[in-house]
Amino acid sequence: MAVAPRLLNLLLVRGSRVGRIVEVEAYRGSADPASHAFGGRSRRNATMFGPAGHLYVYFTYGMHWCANVVCGEVGVGEAVLVRALAPVAGVGEMWSARPAARQERDLCSGPAKLCQAMGIDGAHDGLDLLAAGGAVQLLDDGTPAPRHPGNGPRVGISKAADRPWRWWVPGSAHVSPGRR
């Protein structure tokens, strides 16, 4: 859980597409009824139970991919959902992947939107985000996480929605709509 706000302002990179993480949500395994890991390990959530620093990608609502950074110890099943990115590079590719977006801030302002813009899907599940030259990477360009990030309850879930396990970069126009 302490990892979640420290992911803010890190870069998520896939090829020439780069986005700065501006919003995240934590999911705490068996202690969290909203977590995919709450009911134990399954074929779908197996990556969550693996080593920290790996990418857990899942399909939701029969149409969207969502990306998480695994952050717990092996066997625990904890991860942080990447909710929003601020585009940094490869913006033309992001527009091509999300032609319905009306403004740049709409390209990656939600977990499904950012996966579509970045071209992240189930084929990326389990990748080591910290491996040099990996297909998807988590990088630090020296921009620190905010000293006082925004904090509040998670959104888009029905169980344990009151827990304040969502963090964002204050003032970022790229945070999910209605949650800035």
PyMOL commands that set and color helices and strands:
alter all, ss='L'
color gray80, all
select helices_A, chain A and resi 3-6+29-31+46-49+91-97+104-106+111-118+122-124
alter helices_A, ss='H'
color red, helices_A
select strands_A, chain A and resi 11-14+17-28+55-60+64-70+78-89+137-139+150-152+166-168
alter strands_A, ss='S'
color yellow, strands_A
deselect
rebuild
show_as cartoon
